[in-house]
Amino acid sequence: SNPWLVWELFAYYGYDFWLTKSGYQLHQELPKAFPVALLEDMITMCEVEICKEAKTIMQLEPRYLRFSPLNSDISSVLNGLDESRLRVRYSQVLDHSLDEIRFNWAILKKFNDCLV
């Protein structure tokens, strides 16, 4: 009867507002880290396609990575990118699940934060 309890339950199991898996519990097996070449493709995709080469690239939170299979203007309204267009250049990255991409972006972001 309490909507907040429902959202807390979703968050506990690692789901975000769009019901996309965006977190892990301690007992869950974590995704594998990408090889260096795949990380470089992911960085390029995030820098060029998502952040439009802005200097705010390392402020991009993993939970904001979202891709839409829709081939229409509504994908940008939903804070997503048209996956079919991205798949042409970044198919090896997009062959992985969204939670794997987010996980690897989080690792990369944490690594860079430690270097600064």
N, C-alpha and C positions, 0 to 999 in steps of 0.2 A: 504494500500500500504506500510505501515511501519511495519516491523515485530516486532519491539520493542513495538509498541502499542498493538499488539496482545498478547504478553507475559505479558504486564502490565495489560491487561484486565483479563487474566487467573489468575494472581497473586492477583488481586483485589477480585476475587471471590473465592480465597483460593486454587487454583490448582497449583501443582508444575510442573517441567519439564516433568514428566512421566504422567501428567494429572491425578494425584491422589489428592484427596481432602486432603489438609494439613494445612488448616487454616480456620478461621471462621470470619465472619463479626459480628459487634456488635449486629445487629438485629436477628441473628440466635440463635436458641436454642442450648445450649452446651450439649455435651454428659454427661451422668451420671458418677460419680466416681465409680471405681470398689470397691467391698468389699475387706477387708484386705487379705483374702486367695487368691483371684484372683490377687491382686497386687503382692503377694509373688511369685506366678507362673510366672507372667510377668517378675519380676526381675530375677528370675532364668533363664528364657528363654533368656533374654537379656544378662545376664552375661555369661552363658555357651555356647549358640548357636551363638550369634551374636559377642560378644566381646572375646570369647574363654578364659574367666576367666582372662582377662587382667585388670590392675588397671585403665584403661581409661573408665570404664563402665559409670561413671557419666558425662563424656564428650560426650556421645552418644546423638546427637541431635534427637529429635522426627522425623524430616523430613527424616532422614536416615533409619528409620524403613521401610522396604519394603519386601513384600513376593511375591514369584512367584509361580504360580500354575504349572509351567513347571517342569518336572522331568528330567532335563538334566543339562549339564554343563553351558548352557547359562544363567541360573538363577544367578550364581555367577558373570558373566560378567555384568549383569544388576543391580548389587548391590542388589540383592535380595536373599532370602533364599527359599529353596524348601519347600513350605507350606505342601505338603503331608507328608514329613518326620517329620516336626515339629508337625503336627496334632496328631501324635501318643502320644506324651508326653504332649502337651500343647493345647489340644482340647478346653478346657474351655476358654482359652485366645483367641484362633483363631476363636471361634464362634462369636466374636465381630468384628465389622468392623475395618478396618485399621485406620480410623480417630478416633475411640474410643480408640484404643490401643495407638496411638500417643498422644492423649489428656491426657490420664492417665499417660503416661510416662513423658509428659511435667510437669504435676502437681507434680509428684514424684521428678523430677529433680529440680524443683523450691523449693520444700520443703527441699531437701537436701542442696541446695545452701544457704538457709536461716540458716541452722544449722551450717554451716562451718564458 
